[in-house]
Each structure stands twice: as structure tokens, then as C-alpha cells.
């Protein structure tokens, strides 16, 4: 009996606390300056949110009730910021756990060791989640500062950290599972991030604005009129709203119609969300254990591939043939555009996004044409939001695709073949940029077509007020092309500077998100309620351009003010769009010239490492 307990305790020890992978990664990566700067940046963001919230209203001649309300609002913003950061950082850390082993060609050595599948999976997961948990614990003192003036309880902080930690564990477990099941996660990592983003946005929108998801027994929040959705148990931000008392959950005695189990989902959504995500995480970890050593058989066809091959018709006696295709004058640009659009994960994602965007625009148009469903102001607001989401997805795809443009050549060692040809650095970079922009143009066409549908519809119907004008669609189309070129140049920059695809994609997407979010928040504060002059300044950033050019009501205090300045707004918006198109185009061209000058030096430096 003692021998059995000793073996069991030894197995548990080497499974979690003494796991060789966990010990190696924690000891090695904890000393890297990159992780120190990441922790510092995370804490600076949280501290900035808290300090700005606490100090913005001042503390002189304020009652305790006012100070407590301000501290509660600050805590809410800090909790939402922390949850947003965890939704991005957790899969960033864990998704690279297996791919880094494969990139360094040490994964085959790892699975040849006596380590079990459970040790490999749990060690890889916990070694990366260790850094996430450290970030959470490091931010705990910052959150306790919001309790100084009252309005925030320790229970709210615990619930907020519980939801954030459970979300980090779930996204991390999902990333590890994908890494284990799919060989070469470099091709699926962006789709993984996109799926998380779409899930968070779509489910949150349904929980906020779809009346069919509302719980009738839940109290209505005074002032905002918000009511809890039964989707709160399945979404971190909806559950966080309940945990922070932004919406109230109904008493369990009032929701008996949801069944013996469903009533707990409705009455205690934060608790159910945490428990459910932990259970799902355990299930994902167990499933991924069965694929650790199976994924090493890279040359073998999977069951699905064998089934598809059985029903695929043979051509020319089994010989592989391909129809001749006309190549552009710049073959690098043609290869970049055509290979991305056909057969790759980015091409499949592009097709899905295009179809979803067009369907969303048609559904919105149907609601607008239906009498008393949407007013002109409501349709304009929804259209601006839809176009902003569509272009945000296009920017993510453009940045991700561009970040793999050169690292893919480096990893497959085809960059040496390109450099051995007469192709110059200018020819290569211009070809990459042109091909990437050509690949993204269909994505840009989706929001432009959405705008044109409404513009043409109003032109035919001739209502008293129009949702959008045709020239607005033209200016936005040109602006989106320029901003997409920005995203492609950003991705190419990090693709040139980095040798590995995963690292280039993560850094490029992260920088793009931070820059666009910061620019939008700052510039929106500048142009909001700025009147006619705001229409000229709005095209300076992508999302202020979309939201304000489509919905200029944001510039004025009332619809009557907008109606009285409608012609001036259209004229100044055209002038501002033309100016910023030229300015941004010159910046992109200068960036392109700089990359051409540094191309040979960077490639030679990397080849010497």
C-alpha cells in the first residue's frame, strides 16, 4: 500500500509541480527581457486606466457617494480592460507552445523521451499559463486601489478575477488542443484568433440587443434600461456585467421555467460561467492527449483526407495536371495574390467573411425597408457599426497575411531562390505589397458594396432623409485601400524583421490592434461634437473615418443641427478625405522605400545567424 501511494504521489509530482517541461520553460523564459517588458506594459495599461479614472473627476469638494461612484466606474473599466487583454494574451502564450518546439525541430525529440502524453500537454499548458496567472496576480494591487473611496467590494474583485482567469484557461486550453491536433498551427493561428473575436462580438451583440435572449424575470437596470440575457453564462463580458452589478440576475425562485439545471444558468451566470469553462478546459486537455504522438505522422493522410481522396475523380490516368494561368507582369505580386486566395486558410477565411458581410448588409437593408423597424438615424448607426466590423476583420486578415509573406519564404527556404534570381529588393517588396493589397480588395469591397446598396436604394426611393450618399461610399473605398496598405506594410515589416511566422503574426496583429485602438480613442475624443470641422478631421484614422463619415450625427448635439449643416458636412468631409488620402499615401510610400533600402541588409544579417 505504501509503495502504491509512493508511486501515485511521484506520478502527481512529475505531472504538475515537477513537470520537466513546466520547470524548463518557467526557469528559462522568466529571465527573458521580452517577458519583463510585457509584464511592465500590461501593468502600465492597467495602472493608466485606474489612475485616469480616479483622477479625471478630481477629489476636491466631492461627496463620499460621488467618489464611491467614480471608483466603481473606474473598477468597471479596469476589469473590462483586463479581460480584453487576457482574451488576447492567453492564446498568444499558449498557441506558440508546440509550434516553437516544431520550429526548433525539438518536438520529435520531446515525444521520443519517456514523458507521457499527459505530461507533455499539461506541462506545455501550465508553463504558458504560468505567465498569464503571474500577470493577473501582478495587477491585483492595482485593483485594490479602487477600494479606497468605497463603491467596490472584495467580492467584486474576486468575481472579476475569477471570470478573467477562467477565460484565460479556456482560451489557453483551446490553443493547446489546436496545436496538438493540427500539424503546423502557423496556418490556423489567425483563424483561431478570428474565431475568438467573432464569438465575443456576435454573442455580446445578441445578449445586448436581441430581445429574444432577455430574461423576462430579470430586473431592468434604472437609467440604462439594460436587462440580463440568458447568454451571460456563456460569454465572459456578459457574465462580467452581472458580476459588476451593471445588470442584475433574477432570483432563482422566479426562473423555474428554465428547468432544474437551466435556472442556475440564469440565476448565477458568473459562477456557472467559471465552472463551465473549467470543465470544458479539462475536457479539451484530455482530448488533446490522444493526439500528441499521432500528429507526428505528417506524411500520412488523415481519415478525412482518405475519404475525400476516395471520391475525388481521377484525372488523366492519375497524373497531376493544372490549367495554364496568365501571370501578371510582376510574378511576385501574382503569386502572392493567387496563392493566398486559393486553397489556403486565409483564402477560406476571406470567402466566409465576404459571404457573412454581404448577408449582414442585406439583413440590415431588409429591416430598414420594413416600415417602423428602423429609423434613418438608427439605420445609419447600425450601418456604420457593420462597416466598422467588416473593415476590422479585413485589417486583421491583411495584417496576418502580410506577416507571413516573407517568413513563409524563409521557413521554406525559397527566399534563397528568389535572391538568386535577377529580382531586386524593390521588385520583391513591391510585388508582395501589390499582391497583398489585391488579396484584401475583395474584403474592402464588402463594406463598400454595403454602402452602395443603401445609397442606391435611397436614390431610387428618394426619402426625405438618406442613410448614406454615393460619394461617401467612394471616399470610404479609397480610404480603406490606403489603410489596408498600411496594414500590409506593418505585416511586411515584422515579416522581414522576424524569422518565424508565429512570432511575426503575433507581434504584427498585437501592434495593429494597439495602434488602431489608441488612435481611435484619442481621435474620436478630438472630433466628437466638433461640428463641421470634425468631418474634415475624421478621415485621419480608419474607424473615425468610417463611423463619422457614415454617421455624421456624432459631430452634432441633435439631428436638427446635422440637417442644417448637411451640405457643409458633405463638402468638408470630401476635402478632408482627399487630404488624408494623399498624406497617408505618402507615408505608405516612404515606409515602402525604407523597407526596400533595408531589405538586403536584414536578409543577410538573418542568414548569418
TORDODREN-626330 format. One record per atom (N, C-alpha, C): x, y, z. Coordinates in steps of 0.001 Angstrom, whole numbers, plus 500000, padded with zeros to 6 digits. Each point is the difference from the previous one (the first is absolute). Example, Ala and Ser with C-alpha at 12.3 -4.5 7.8 and 13.67 -1.06 7.14 Angstrom:
<sites>
513190494310507800499110501190500000500900501200500000499650501050499280500820501190500060499230501090500730
</sites>
This chain:
<sites>
500829498790500000499171501210500000500857501251500000501059499967500813500897501151500042500724500185498673500355498875499344500664500080498701499079500615498956498710499635500048499024500561499052499813501493500221499867500410501276499830501424500288501243500796499603501178499377500173501227500676499605500053500196498493499634498974499241500003500114498545498956501002499526498838500026500685498962500948499625500433501438500275500596500229501157500466501352500323501127500435499066500856499056499617501078500316499064499441500344498629498951499274499592499371500277498702499357501381499997499302500345501089499373501312500102501055501096500023501110499749500695501060501004500091500582500318498623500292498961499231500593500227498686498960500394498947498711499902500363498973500434499067499785501513500058500062500580501217499720501435500134501180500783500573500289499919501325501033500928500513501398499699499503500343498725499855501334499636499543500057499635498535499005500392499229499958499701498569501239500588499315500786499181499305501248500499499402499776501157499015498913499940499215499725501080499046499651501281500742499188499874501046499623501163500796501222500642500649500858499182500570501198500531500666500936500649498995500195499355498843500925500539499000499520501332499450498717500083499643499487501220499388499953501141501012499542499711501216499880501053501004501374500544500381500956499105500205501339500458500373500698500733498866499793499547498763500702500612498877499368501287499513498685499975499789499332501143499387499726501119500999499973499681501296499751501055500987501116501029500035501174499620499523501138500914500039500144500827498730499153499785499047500137500714498738499510501440500149500724500960499444499555501407500092498644500236499344499681499202498969498726500205499304498821499799500936500086499001500869498917499751500942499938501083501076501157500519500368499993501089500972499303501230499423500310500329498742499365501155499378498514499760499772499628498760499727498588499684499835499246500188501307500563499521501097499360500194501300499917501486500340501075500720499702500002501432500281498937500722499174499894499661498720498991500625499159498587499695500464499769498763500410498681499605500511499625500823501231500944500122500931499730500756501220499848501490499714500760500527499056499873501416499647498616500287499432499486499107499154498665500194499427498944500007501095500054499001500896499022499940501081500108501207500926501239500345500361500194501132500906499533501300499358500221500155498706499557501213499315498481500107500012499319498878499750498531500014500022499489500383501380500597499409501047499540500270501362500298501442500399501213500475499726500361501362500393499186501050499255499809499803498706499196500950499233498569500033500524499473498819500337498643499947500525499862500657501358500996499778500873499920500557501350500254501497500031500875500485499102500401501400500052499247500898499030499262499420499065499350500826498979498952500929500597499261499513500999498978500840500592500492500869501130501271499784500421500507500770501129499427499490501304500561500432501129499548499544501303499604501145500915500151501237499526499662501139500850498504500255499966499449500272501181498597500347500157499088498936499383500335498752500227499189498901499527499473499227501205498752499593499935499437499210501076500508498571499907499884499270501094500453498611500008499203499161499019498714500294499848499178499242499052500485500208498571500369501243499669500515500286498657501334499312499760500878500031501021501297499337499867499840498492499874499057499432500750499764498556499912499474499612498628499111500838499446499478499722498660501107500079498955500891500999500143501118500109499068500949498828500101500265499515501235500869498841500173499379498748499402498672499874500127499312498850499407500100500017498481499839501190499412500130500116498543501419499680499546500982500483500766501400499717499664500287498505500074499486499356501038500193498553500140499362499240498839498853500481499539499333499347498872500857500073498745500516501197499698500845500150498814501283499167500131500589499974501193501225499228500203499732498506499835498852499518500485499663498579499862499786499620498548499323500867499251499774499723498579501330500004499243500872500954500333501317500049499356500805498742500297499971499563501252500739498793500371499474498781499256498686499879499890499421498861499298500349500035498516499979501193499400500398500115498591501446499567499795500893500441500885501406499635499882500195498501500152499261499382500923500156498559500208499478499193498816498925500483499366499467499297498827501023499972498871500900500973499974501033500040498963501299499344500454500437500269501241501311499536500449500028498505500281498915499457500536500009498579500346500228499103498788499234500138498907500312499169498832501328500346499356500473501243500159501313500362499458501086499170500663499949499885501323501008499224500717499884498508499693498769499482500022499844498544499904500066499486498577499560500792499013499988499514498620501407499718499500500991500725500504501372499784499561500720498907500735499326499325500953500680498997500808500521498845499150499153499474499122500404498855499176500695500461498734499535501118499422500603500453498751501458500398500195500348500526501164501402500337500241500859498744500065499435498932500553500732498728499999500178499483498578498969500161499171500097499530498615500945500885499196499941501312500240500887500904499275501459499695500316500281499705501263501373499667500403500352498547499720499039499234499450500185498583499658500377499176501234499416500377501135500225499233501230498751499235500427498894500139499246498778499314500403500154498486499857500649499548498925500207498557499839500897499441501101500966500805500429500835499572501123499173499940501270499088500946500171499166500043501197499123498763500115499373499584498895499103498847500079500755498675500027501304500044499738500798498776500110500507499762501417499764500944500901500391499869501398498965499152500742500307499576501233499016499219500783498811500813500487499948501291499687498870500810500444498706499468499393498963499917500829498702499531499522499276501115499259498914499616499301499200501003499306499439501033500966499575499540501174499449500919500996501053500993500470501224499535500210501062500905500441500310501052498931499995499592498732500305500939498924498910501060499888498733499572500018498896500947499841499887500920501212499956499402501194499820500808501209501216500882500241501189499489499740501195500818500169500029501173499042499616499759498733499973501083499021498952501048500355498835499541500481498928500932500349500348500812501236500408499309501081500258500707501258501224500898499901500987499604499211501189500843499883499671501335499351499019500026499101499604501255499373498964500745500838499070499259500615499026500659500861500646500583501250501182499517500349500711500560501146500218501502499822500389500411498793500241501413499749498696500797500024498903499385499552498710500675500034499538500207501437500134498958500825499596500110501403500871501021500722501277500048499660500886500997500618499543501405499642499576500202498756499487501311499601498762500372500813499099499036500184498800500270500778500338500373501441500878499220500616500373500276501391500738501334500120500802500337498994500724501266500051499053501194499943498870499832499336499046501099499911499043500093501168500056499024500909499076499993501135500145501237500889501221500442500373500098501220500827499413501242499325500094500062498670499428501145499295498487500041500183499366498840499959498552499959500164499590500335501424500830499643500970499651500310501389500027501505500272500714500752499157500001501457500185498632500616499725499171499307499218498654500521499729499080499890501201500431499287501054499187499847501200500206501147500989500905500930499660500321501071500940498777500836500332499236500383498986498850500866500200498700499219500188500054498680500023498783499212500095499380499801498631498848499361499973499328499738498733500444498718499333501097499432500476500529498746499462500235499052501166499516498790499889500150499021501064501028498951499604500513499314501021500957498920499739499352498872499208498704499769500230499300498964499242499954500300498519499807501269499634500000500366498583501365499771499368501055500320500737501350499771499468500251498522499800499577499181500969500198498553499885499225499450498812498746500431499848499206499513498867500589500450498669500482501243499944500618500492498773501241499185499643500853499746500988501202499218499742499665498547499692498937499479500598499599498628499700499563499830498558499178500950499503499557499939498602501177500162499059500904500937500318501162500223499139500918498789499993500260499431501178500868498822500069499404498800499288498689499787500161499355498874499316500041500182498491499816501240499527500088500270498562501400499731499475501012500399500779501382499751499583500281498507499908499506499234500974500222498543499982499287499362498816498778500455499718499247499416498881500680500289498671500346501264499746500653500325498726501357499314499882500707499897501122501282499299499973499833498524499697499016499360500618499754498576499744499581499761498562499176500915499479499584499864498601501186500163499050500897500948500314501178500195499157500916498781500039500190499426501184500831498799500117499382498839499234498668499864500085499326498911499284500184500130498494499839501222499487500208500218498564501451499731499622500931500414500855501417499761499725500310498518499938499352499215500847500258498560500018499318499288498836498786500411499680499241499292498964500496500349498607500300501287499786500409500458498684501505500134499921500592499366499001501421500163499747500189501317499264500875500858500499500233501285499357498943501022500360499901500306501283499013500964500472500228501383499407501132500230499356500265501297499376498894500364499016499364499003499386498959500274499018498643500241500658499822499562501244498695500096500631499957500987501143501130500565500378500018500861501171499141501244499782500028500560498791499183501181499756498521499648500006499638498879499390498597499574500020499519499797501425500899499535500863499667499817501409499696501343500655500870500990499775499756501328500551498723500606499418499787499824498718498814500554499359498733499358500559500041498686500226498832499306500556499682500510501404501041500217500808499774500534501347499391501392499921500556500850499132499480501353499870498555500029499522499676499159498994498635499974499487499031499477501054500421498979500738499128499470501057499709501066501050501042500697500441499812501026501017499092501121499498500191500425498749499214501119499461498557499591499728499805498854499339498654499593499587499134499663501211500512499188500912499209499601501161499717501202500894500968500905500124499763501189500826498919500885499374500051500152498680498968500801499326498619499364500162499931498683499904498719499319500190499496500187501428500895499873500972499593500155501385499592501415500358500556500994499299499696501387500311498744500494499297499807499625498731498963500644499196498918499063499469500156498699500142498959499095499511499029499728501134498796500482499860499017499888501071499622498556500301500149499106499011499634498598500222500901499320501023501198500527500251500903499397500969499823500564501410499167501013500151499827500627501305499201499086500936500364500039501282499287499246501023498907500913500556498763499620499787498882500874500385499940500233501505500472499035500772499954500144501453501128500863500547500990500343499169501135500802500466499581501454500145500480500694501037499655501414500177500614500856498887499330501090499685500495500960499025500861501028500716501209500215499496500927500929500644499503501426499845499840500736501107499546501399499887501019500848499243499499500899499195500863500907499254500374499486498632500544498778499933500426499433498716498936499140499351499069499463500790498980499114499467500522498637499598501231499657500412500598498709499651499359498887500807499954498827499395499434498827500644500872498792499701500125499112500969500911498875499847499523499031498929500965499432499272499721498983498989500392498628500532499291498970499541500374498646500432501320499555499379500531500777499044501308499702499428501141500393500939499698500653501135501042500455500923500834498846500528499404498821500130500747498848500513500962499433498965499922500475498751500829499457498925500964501040499425500050501181500589500827501067499445500701500741501129501323500196499914500720500612501128499580501432500299499758500804498964499667501399500246498566500167500514499085499154499530498646500034500545499983499526501443500795498964500296500107499541501385500656501058500882500970500724499433500656501060500762499026501135500309499093500303499070498991501022500281499157499637501217499663498727500115499221499562501162500856500046501261501258499570499895500885499990501173500261501409500511500009500994499111500250501385500397498719500765500299498863499275500003498698500603500311499574501056498980500524499908498790499519500894498944498616499564499543499729498716500060498653499456499844499783499009501135498759499793500359499682499125501124499422498692499507500406498912500670499450498689499700498711499805500786499044499255499467498743499776500726500196499027501153499076500024500917500025499031501094499680498617499458500638499011500571499853498631499482498574499501500115499220500529500943498612499560500168499092500492498876500486500968499213499169500576498941500284499413498624500952499103499891500402499480498681499864498483499952498989499493500636499796498552499999499664499442498635499473500849499066499631499490498669501208499600499173501211500380500421501202499620499253500485498596500342499315499295500877500365498637500312500865499897501246500185498785500505500774499824501239501462500402499874500576499893498800501388500392499794500107501397499385499092500310499096500060501291499323499779501177500911499261499804501085499742501131500896501276500483500682500967499081500208501281500426500576500811500812498986499882499670498725500678500780498961499466501431499962498716500160500273499382501316499936500207500781501294499944499319501143500069500689501289501432500299500436500972499156499595501390500186500434500946499916498798499864500890499031500826499891498775501505500110500237500525500896500875501467500025500181500558498696500541499328499429501008500475498742500576499919498864498994498884499928499286499831498931499007501027500147498888500280501240499581500992500203498942501371499495500429500412500325501214501314499562500475500065498480500067498980499375500595500003498537500117499953499327498638499177500515499111499851499390498678501287500116499187500648501154500043501246500158499248501109499102500545500041499822501309501009499101500574499749498558499580498729499578499991499677498630499573500353499804498526499647500968499160500329499900498571501518499969499801500725500777500793501459500021499882500586498631500317499499499365501047500475498654500343499699499018498873498814500088499422499636499113498890500918500218498801500306501262499684500893500284498876501400499445500245500484500134501221501325499475500324500021498490499847498958499322500464499936498535499878499957499578498538499211500710499195499912499670498569501349500191499315500690501075500313501276500280499336501067498964500342499855499309501129500985498974500365500042498860498991498884499740499323499947498895499046500666500337498672500393501256499797500537500427498714501476500390500070500623499833501168501378500469500153500920499278499032500012498707500057500903499225499138499381499642498661498682500115499887499361499741498721500337501080498988500216501250500481500276501119499086501383499927499387500830499066500442501343499901499426499995499291498656498919499342499686499934499292498723499583500970498909500912500903499699499671501089499096499822499535498557500643498932499619499900499556498624498764499175499709499280499552501029498840499157499805498748500842499818499076499482499210498731500669499812499099499739501201499228501008500382499034499826501068498798499234499475499102499607500922498805499271499598499147500834499047499857501283500287499212500861499133500643500137498622501335500103499962500684500103498702499818498733499179500046498855500665499815498740499269498586499859499445499000500474500777498616499929499516499805500925498805500540501213500081499880500949498886500722499480498768501189499412500192500765499476498864499276498847499314499218499231500774499285498864499416498937500467499009499342501107500313498922500488499135500455501051499011501268500387500054500495500992499060500275499330498661499461500501498914500202499351498700501450500108499537500497498913499422501368499990499475500040500755498674501126500639499763500159500801498789501226499543499235499785499707498700501099499644499099500806498819500540499264498978500409500705498810500457500745500207501303499539500911500829500645500214501292501084501041499970500352500527498823501034501022499938499462501335500510500851500745500680499631501310500526500161501046498905498921500643499674500025501029498962499427501290500565500294501084499344499507501298500420499779500840498757498883500719500012499705500847498860501000501144499913500372500379498802500927501139499872499330501292500450500780500836500669499479501264500513500881501149499528499365501127499763500730501179499559500609500690501202501301500228499939500727500623501104500098501493499754499920500790501074500106501448499872501410500400499571500143501273499706501323500520499638500989499834501146499517500101501231500831499738501176499608498636500558500796498952499767499612498657500452499944499872501519500781500796500721499940499950501468498627500445500481499485501076499412498671500488500371498932498985499632500113499401498812499014498999499580500007498801500932501202499520500341500108498830500889499422500319501379500277501208500492499519500359501327498477500083500035499399500563498962498548500167499978499277498693499710500514499220499032499293498799499580500137498860501005501192499781500524500189498895500939499296500266501318499865501251500391499266500307501227498513499745499822499485500270498815498557499914499777499520498589499715500905499080499662499571498659499607500659498957500885499195499298500749500483498847500734500560500276501372500326501222500346500587500289501296498917500312501006500379499955501286499046500341501055499578501451499905500935500877499591499644501409499847498971500182498896500142499236498903499019500096498924498634499512500424499956498892500757498720499495500494499366500984500972500822500582500867499482501001500936499454501205499260500700500417498944499539501138499210498638499725499387499800498801499475498716499656499386498873500035501015500249499452501181498972499995501051499659501421500432501025500840500158499774501383500438499213500772498950500324499811498734499276500694498933498528499606500000499748498695500092498613499526500000499239500523501217500626499938501194499338500474501211499732501497499936500945500776499452499812501443499899498855500377499080499905499338498858498916500304499068498645499599500580499950498866500680498738499569500617499573500993501086500972500451500813499679500976501038499468501300499431500594500475498890499534501236499377498583499848499454499701498847499395498661499777499457498960499892501102500371499362501112499063499906501130499705501389500556501041500826500140499796501361500494499144500810499038500212499817498699499187500705499013498535499574500093499764498702500235498619499520500122499308500630501203500711500118501109499418500657501173499741501481499722500870500636499246499835501429499702498794500236499090499820499125499015498875500167499073498672499642500634500063499203501051498773499650500697499517501205500803498770500350499838499452501197500641500104499892501519500407501090500633500078500160501459500994499059500671500854499312499235501000499130500619501237500799500403500500500819499087501177500813500272499773501398499450500322500992500798499991501366499502501274500254499190500071501140499355501183500329499215501228500102500899499844500657501151501135500137500922500449498643500531499057499123500316500352498662500479500671499180498901499466500081498788500607499259498887501412500492499726500201501326500086501327500563499793500977499525501076499534499959501245500855499545501088500366498523499827499015499165499675500271498580499812500906499751498793499769500751498920500815499831498801501453500365500289500213501091500750501364500384500360500659498913500843499254499418500933500558498928500818500336498766499192499115499628499070500247498820499164501231500204499123500111501173499376501156500288499149501287500007500830499939500543501215501184500015500867500443498585500349499050499118500308500348498612500318500575499300498770499394500222498838500499499367498773501420500453499690500280501281500162501350500469499705500981499558501078499557499877501252500882499488501053500451498581499673499080499186499524500368498635499589500954500047498810499740500897499044500896500130498842501403500407500430500108500929500969501310500410500500500725498842500665499263499206500783500632498848500652500519499005498969499187499715498995500430499053498962501183500559499225499966501285499677501098500619499247501294499950500809499936500345501282501202499996500836500541498596500169499109499046500272500435498615500173500638499459498726499350500239498863500516499478498729501338500635499652500117501303500213501257500683499692501119499549500932499671499694501250501023499570500949500596498640499650499315499235499159500523498698499568500643500058498622499975501154499350500439500088498606501469499663499832500871500506500871501431499751499887500467498886500924499383499857501170500404498905500890499692498643499371498929499946499219499703498749499293501107499661499021500537500996499323501111499770499074501253499554500766500215500582501172501181499642500790499898498581500531498818499618500501499849498672500580500064498908498942499482500287498809500082499019498914501290500116499203500844500993500370501301500235499366499886500348498524498829500520499593499859500478498619500505501424499853500269500671501129500548501349499903501371499983499335500753498902500219501318499883499356499859499885498483498956499298499550499773499892498564499621501356499403499177500760500712499613501321499507501202500935499919500884499925501011501161500875499997501032499588498955499937498738499554500928499551498962499562500413498595498788500505499881499484500461498707500350501465499806499736500550498815500263501439499786499019500927500727499058499437500771499032500845500694500696500878501033499693501275499972500583500938500956499105500121501234500519500631501042499213500187501222498768500850499717500149500994499154498848500838499654498928499176499302500417499128499106499065499160499264499268499049500946500732499416500966499412499029500928499019500688500941500428501092500640499133500680500964498764500571499318500195500634498828498846500534499296499049498883499575500546498875499564499157498878499616499214499454501180500666499876501150499308499531501195498875500968500380500314501288500009499003500996500406498816500016499036500291500007498706498912500039499025499146498735500069500650498853500147499243498753500099499138499935501251500523500493501126499233499977501242498798500940499924500215501187499449498883500926499855498944499430499058500443499343498934499045499371499079499214498902500696500654499281500908499314498955500749498948500598500940500273501188500552499101500609500979498871500789499328500174500387498738498996500829499318498599499393500054499801498692499779498633499460500138499413500197501392500843499963501035499503500258501346499581501455500155500755500912499390499637501417500051498718500244499206499801499216498951498812500197499169498716499704500759500072499155501037498789499651500749499388501220500677500745500772500833499385501200500588499626501049498965500785500104498926499669500982498965498693499619499306499841498726499678498745499548499385498832500198500957500236499778501292498945500222500991499538501452499977500947500928499918499646501416499934499273500330498700500490499452498889499371500290498710498578499455499934499753498867500647498640499444500005499028500985500639500381500546501146499135500963500673499904501297499199501118500451499420499988501249499244499105499900498772500127498912499257499171499824498802498537499821500370499763499264501088498612499791500442499338501335500353500721500858500729499441501309500341499872500897498767500918499836499047499933500794498780498748499658499197499617498746500027498802499577499270498733500399500755500016499848501336498810500284500801499813501492500248501096500777499982499987501456500246499288500364501301500466499490501140499386500379501279500436501409500408499356500501501058500359501346500479501420500032500530500421498935500653501365499873500515500620498729499448501253500087499628500707498843499475500937499433501057500163498677499947500921499352500937501436500355499657500343499903498719501368500271499579499976500463498545500994500794499634500111500506498637501044499193499228499893500050498663500903499211499163501437500487500150500210501329500101501379500482500123500644499541501298499181499746501044500553499467501248500593498613499772499298499190499230500524498667499685501292500095499203500101500976499091501217500167499188501177500399500876499797501007500865501102500439500863500433498899500960499048499294500560500340498925500923500730498879499274499617499716498751500676498947499237501486500325499818500300501233499614501404500386499805500752500006501331499358500516501053500647500024501315500304498590500494499074499080499785500221498630500467501147499337499252500166500306498723501133499449499253501317500510500588500062501292500314501222500570500572500282499412501374498969499893500837500195499440501334500356498516499933499481499284499015500386498601499819501459499890499583500453500936499163501422500018499642500858500243501242499511500844500916500667500189501290500172498658500718498885499259500111500034498713500700500945499018499312499997500002498669500900499099499269501460500380500230500301501294500014501367500433500271500423499649501424499069500107500948500310499618501382500328498517500084499167499164499353500272498570500003501297499653499287500277500651498854501254499759499287501204500418500829499864501081500752501104500472500852500399498931501006499025499453500710500320498982501010500331498658499349499477499749498814500364498787499279501455500047499547500484501207499691501405500165499620500910499917501226499574500584501111500849500067501183500087498676500754499000499118499852499960498748500745500207498809499073500546498939500551500264498806499206498879498978500104499194500063501084498949499024500227498628500630499792499102499209499403498687500500499638499163500342501219499979499106500989499149500219501168500367501292500704501280500229500198500447501216500675499623501248499196500198499939498682499672501151499157498509500299500023499170498969499944498548500191499995499535500591501323500470499454501103499558500461501322500385501457500217501252500335499682500451501379500222499254500966499077499864499624498720499343500905499044498541500234500367499282498937500310498584500148500357499863500788501298500864499724500986499938500733501255500265501485499819501025500332499226500311501416499748498867500681499237499438499302499022498904500576499235498788500288500881499677499072500904498863500203500896500240501180500935501192500057500581500297501071500952499987501360499310500628500097498828500076501277499291498613500480499584499200499109499438498675500415499537499078500343501157500085499231501089499157500299501154500389501339500619501305500217500185500446501263500568499672501188499114500232499847498691499707501092499069498509500316499964499174498968500045498550500222499961499520500716501256500425499521501180499543500617501247500448501460500088501251500271499599500503501373500082499311500904498980499929499544498751499492500880498947498481500162500093499301498985500503498559500150500178499702501081501038500820500045501059499820501065500990500265501370499396500873500071499000500307501279499358498850500468499107499453499097499191499022500404498990498557499924500476499733499278501096498619499855500453499434501364500401498788500278499525499301501263500241500818501204499507500866499763499007500825501093499470499304500767498887498814499580499615499272500711498962500537499732498606499907500993499136500395499839498600501485499681499877500840500618500820501440499747499913500347498552500323499189499329500813500257498601500318499904499099498794499155500369499023499885499192498788501290500024499190500739501102500053501278500087499284501109499252500731499911499895501328501040499332500776499763498498500151498766499556499846499668498588500238500794499022499149500291500271498701500723499005499191501441499757500421500470500615501064501388499799500426500245498580500480499014499336500582500154498625500484498920499132499373500216498696499907499043499145499273498596500012500574499867499802501297498673499779500556499262501299500300500712501087500249499297501284500054499498500381498612500764499658498982499547500273498632498719499240499696499960498729500370498815499189499703498798500487500806500178500126501307498859500304500863499446501400499759500874500981499768499532501383499891499573500351498581500691499497498989499556500287498628498648499350499709499766498826500577498710499336499784498930500584500921500377500255501246499046500500500991500478501342500554499870501095499250500503501297500462499218500595501164498942499309500451499260500483501163500892500081501233501099499218500024500939500043501119500672501372500136499966500787498940500646501312500030499116501080500611498717499721500171499058501030500430499224499522501216499322500940500623499238499699501202498609499461499703499491500256498816498642499568499678499875499787498497499015499203499562499776499824498556499671501304499287499383500951500707499678501279499362501262500762499626501015499949500867501276500657499683500649499366498773499941498675499927500568499321498835499268500387498720498677500072500056499217500348498805500319501408499510500266500907500916500297501369499594501397500165499426500895499056500291501380500077499497500330498833499056499003499370499438500226498783499209500921500257498812499761501081499246500817500272498807501440500315500402500189500794501042501352500330500460500751498750500458499295499104500675500633498761500459500463499167498818499178499884498970500382499206498827501214500614499299500031501317499909501106500663499325501301499856500798499962500288501295501209499895500819500474498553500120499073499046500011500398498592500040500758499615498735499561500517498859500696499719498739501402500605500003500121501259500472501312500644500055500924499254500959499497499668501199500822499279500970500411498629499500499081499292499333500338498670499459501107500106498968499898500985499093501022500170498971501362500322500615500021500866501006501268500369500641500637498801500675499230499253500782500587498886500751500316498806499107499320499869498867500390498963499040501402500271499481500271501252499665501332500378499516501040499836501110499680500466501204500956499918501113500347498551500330498986499171500156500255498600500333500683499266498844499644500352498770500677499383498867501482500315499973500361501236500317501414500372500055500730499269501132499328499815501133500626499284501116500246498541499622499017499371499367500183498608499557501147499898499000500084500964499077501079499974499011501359500177500669500097500902500983501267500188500714500381498743500770499029499342500593500261498747500726500490498928499034499369499940498827500412499030498975501440500249499552500367501254499764501363500323499591501003499624501092499655500235501245500890499638501102500198498495500076498934499234499788500115498552500049500852499475498838499873500628498840500823499594498855501483500229500295500339501134500616501400500302500318500576499012501008499192499550500961500507499149501074499844498515499716499376499648498881499660498599499737501246499123499950500948500360499171501188499157499832500782499874501306500137501081500736500760499958501246499341499075501021498671500074500130499303499168500975500079498534499612499793499702498724500041498603499548501401499419500181501024500747499678501368499507500172500325499784501476499524500892500847500241499862501435499320498751500545498775499720499555499291498810500464500619498732499461500496500032498771500631498806499429501309499674500686500605500983500654501255499758500704499818499500501409498749500004500506499756499558501363499952498482500095
</sites>
